[in-house]
Amino acid sequence: MPEPTPSTTTAATSTPPAPAGNHRVPALWLALLATPVAAGANSPVLILPEMAGSFGVRPATTTWLVTTFAWAMAVGTPLMASLLRRRGLRTTLRVSTVLVLAGTLLVALAPWLALALPGRAAQAVGGAGLITSAMSLAGSVRRMGVITAGFGVLGAAGPLFGSLIADAFSWRVSLTVSVLALLALPAVTRAAPRTPPAPTNAFDPRGASLLVALATALVLVPHHPLPAACAALAAAALLAAHVRTRPDGFVPAALLRAPAFLSAALLACALSTSYFTLLFAVPQLLTARTHWSTAAIGAGQLIALLAGSLLSLVLAALSARLGRRRVLTVLIALGALAPVTAAVTPWAPLLLLVAAVAVLTTTAGNATLAVYATRAAPASQRPTVIGLFSLCYQLGGAFGPAIAALITLT
């Protein structure tokens, strides 16, 4: 795929040509394959105290179930993208299915928090494989927009669904909703093109290990700032040195030199961090600043997040007309305004508006920024680009809950 030229950078929603046959998979099946993971990730938002009581720990400690999920999504996405590139779609789907089922079973039965954490990690890595597969089959920004809007909708519904399922059955059942993604497997497997895996160089275990170490250290920064920051700097230095000696390895040097990829990935991480912080903080702020019940807070947040998700489709549809610079200006301005407003406003309706703006920016941003990122590399590296871009986005999912816990639960 050639580098974007000045005449094409304004086409914010144009994507590289998709491999032949990708459009045989209906977009709604791709959305079903990918988006239940968002509901599974967010389902603990309103039931942290109940889970804490079951495990006999503080509510702030149970946020590790969320942080672990986000960490595993972050490190699992590039690993599953590498598997997709090397072994093909069907192998990736099979491995992802086994991980989701095994993780769900462990979460459902674990009597201790320490045992539930590996189950959440397995769910997340399996979910990362499903998401990467769906995104690789999207092929156009409109189909990608269906997937990212689905993330917003089910992510928005996740907290309320988790609360309702916990009230009706058990909080453990609320952590199993990601298995719904497996309902899409027969249709996706049947319709997806039978293309052989792309020829690649030998696997780069050192590069993969250093990237996992870097992502892990970054996830731990909110919990242990000084040692984690030092570990992150050390891992980053080692990874940079490795990339110089292995420029075609797990982290391609060409991507790190591409301003389009770097700016898109870093902005996606910033927007994601803001969104996930507010997703967990807004219910706690509403509890502290109003007399609303948990059900009212969940319903209000659901309406706000659904509205923001639907508006993201509008922004994605208009992004081609607006152009890249205007789209980025809107995303950055709204993304900065949301957390500042949440910090200073005592008005509950404005807090819900903040939640809507946060999901609008991160959902629309994920769709449009993913396009900018994929334009920075050859088509043969599409899974790698998707994996590394999604890692940056998922890091926000790890930072956000930890930051919210520091602000509201301690």
Secondary structure, DSSP 8 states (H G I E B T S, - for coil): -----TTTTT-TT------TTGGGS-HHHHHHHHTHHHHHHHTTTT-HHHHHHHHTS-HHHHHHHHHHHHHHHHHHHHHHHHHHHHH-HHHHHHHHHHHHHHHHHHHHH-SSHHHHHHHHHHHHHHHHHHHHHHHHHH-SHHHHHHHHHHHHHHHHHHHHHHHHHHHHT-HHHHTTGGGGGGGGHHHHHHHS------------HHHHHHHHHHHHHHHHTTTSHHHHHHHHHHHHHHHHHHHHH-TTSSS-HHHHT-HHHHHHHHHHHHHHHHHHHHHHHHHHHHHHHS---HHHHHHHHHHHHHHHHHHHHHHHHHHHHH-HHHHHHHHHHHHHHHHHHHHH---HHHHHHHHHHHHHHHHHHHHHHHHHHHTTS-GGGHHHHHHHHHHHHHHHHHHHHHHHHHHHT-
